[in-house]
Amino acid sequence: MKIIGGLLALCLMPGMVFAQENDMARVSAYLKTLPAAPAAPFDEAKQELVASSGILCSDHLQEMPSNRNNYLWQYKGSSQLLEDYLGKRAFYGCSNWHDAAANVWMMVSTLKANPKISLNTTIKDIETTHFKRSNVDGEVAFFNGERPSPMGMNFERPYGYAWLLKLYGEVKGGTSSDDRKLAVALAPLARWMSERQVFYFYSLKFPLRSGVETNTAWTMSLTLDGALLADDDTLKRSILDNAARLFKQDKHCAANFEPQNGDLISSCLSEAALMGRVLPQAEYLKWLDSFLPPVYSDTFQGYAKPVDVSHLSVAGPDAQVQMTAVSRLVALQFQRATSMLTIAYALPKDDPRAEVLRNLATQNAKWGYERYGTGGYEGQHVLGTYAFLYEREVKGPAPLAPPPKPKKKGDDEIDSSSGN
C-alpha cells in the first residue's frame, strides 16, 4: 500500500515532466544538439525499391489464415483454394487483405508521382488483372454476406477498410483515364465500406490505443485521407466528430512505453498527428502541450534513436514470427517519421518544435531505409507502403479537400455568363 501511495505522490509532483509547459528556449537548445539531417531525395532507385515491394507480394497468394475467414481459402471439409480466385477476388495477394489493398494504393500513387518509372508496365498490369468487373463484384459479394465466416462483419474493419477508402480517394481525386477506370471499379466496394466505417467510428465506446493495425487514431488518419479526396462528407464528419469525442480529453501520453514487441504504429505520435488535422491551431497547441512530453525530455528520447530489434532472433524455430516482428519495427521507423511531419505541419512556422520534429522524422526514415532489407519477404507486406507514406508526407501536408477537376471546354463561358 505504501508503494502505491508513493507512486501516486510521485505522479502528482509539480516537477513531473507532464506538468511542464514546453520551454521554447530549451527546445531551441535541444535542436542544436541534434545532428544535421537533410532529407534524402526520393530518387528513382528508392522509387523502384518501394514499388517492387508491392509488386513482389501482390500476386503472392495469401497463406491459409487461422481464423478461417473464407476470403481465399474455403473450409468445406478439407481446406481448398477458392475456385477461380483470379476472377473473383481483387486483393488476394500479399500476406493478408489489408496489405494487398495498401500495396495497390502505394503502387498507384508511385505511378502517379512518376509515370515513367521503369516498373510502370508491371504496375499497370496489376491494375488491369486485379480490377476487372468480376473481381470487384466478387469482393462486394464476399463482404456483403457471401461467407459463413466467424469473423462476420469484423473482417478487415477498420484497418483494411481504411486502406481501401484511401485507395479509392486517391483514384477518385485523380485525373488520368487509369484513375477514372479504377475509381469506377472500386466505387461499389468503397461505398459499402464507407457506410460501415462511419457506423464503426460512432459506435466506439473508447479508442484502441495499441501499436498494431486496429489503432483508432491511425485508422482515422488513413480514412480521413480517402474521405477528403473522395469528397465523402459523411465519412469526413464521422472522423472529425469522433476524434474530438474520443481524444480531446487525453493527457500525458506515455511515450517512453513505446514500442512493444512487433508494433508498427506509434500510438502517441499517431494521435497527436490526427488531432493536428482536426483541431483549430490555437486549440491544438494547448492540447499538444498536455499530451506529448516536451521534445527535450527524457520521456521523448525514444523517438530520437533507432528502434531496438536486438531482442529478436531470426535463427530459431520461430524464425518467421521473429522476422515479422523485425519488419514491423522497421516499418515503425517510417510511421513515426510520417506522424512527426504531420505534427510539424500543424505547428506555427516559428515554433522550434517543428524543426525538431522534421529533423527526427528524417533520421527515423533514414534508419528505416538502412534496415529495409532485413525483413525478408515479410517486410515486403508493409515496408513499401509505410516508406511511401513518409515520402508523400515530405512533399507537404495531406490535402484538406479534393483537387479541382480540370475544366471542360466551354466552362469559362458558362462561368462568365452566370456572374449576374
KARARA-V780909 format. One record per pair of residues at least 4 apart in sequence whose C-alpha atoms are under 6 Angstrom apart, sorted by sequence separation. I is the first residue (numbers start at 0). J is the second residue. If there is no record, write none. Layout:
# KARARA-V780909
i j
I J
I J
This chain:
# KARARA-V780909
i j
25 29
41 45
47 51
51 55
53 57
69 73
74 78
84 88
104 108
105 109
110 114
125 129
126 130
130 134
139 143
141 145
150 154
155 159
156 160
167 171
168 172
178 182
182 186
185 189
186 190
189 193
192 196
219 223
225 229
226 230
232 236
236 240
237 241
238 242
241 245
242 246
243 247
258 262
265 269
268 272
274 278
279 283
283 287
287 291
314 318
318 322
331 335
356 360
367 371
374 378
378 382
382 386
387 391
73 78
140 145
173 178
209 214
226 231
278 283
294 299
313 318
73 79
90 96
93 99
208 214
72 79
92 99
207 214
72 80
73 81
170 178
207 215
226 234
313 321
72 81
90 99
206 215
226 235
313 322
71 81
311 321
343 353
171 182
170 182
252 267
339 356
340 357
339 360
336 360
164 189
336 363
336 364
61 92
332 363
333 364
60 92
61 93
332 364
59 92
61 94
58 92
59 93
61 95
57 92
332 367
56 92
57 93
56 93
197 234
252 290
329 367
250 289
251 290
252 291
89 129
197 237
250 290
89 130
255 298
89 134
87 133
88 134
86 133
87 134
86 134
326 374
53 102
88 137
139 188
87 137
88 138
211 262
210 262
217 269
322 374
326 378
330 382
333 385
337 389
210 263
211 264
216 269
220 273
333 386
158 212
210 264
216 270
323 377
158 213
210 265
50 106
172 228
210 266
161 218
165 222
168 225
172 229
171 229
208 266
165 224
158 218
161 221
165 225
168 228
101 162
161 222
164 225
168 229
97 159
100 162
104 166
100 163
261 324
263 327
263 328
261 327
262 328
272 338
261 328
263 330
264 331
275 342
263 331
269 338
272 341
268 338
272 342
275 345
68 148
227 400
228 401
227 401
172 401
17 251
29 295
21 293
17 292
105 384
98 380
102 384
36 358
38 361
27 351
30 355
52 379
52 383
49 383
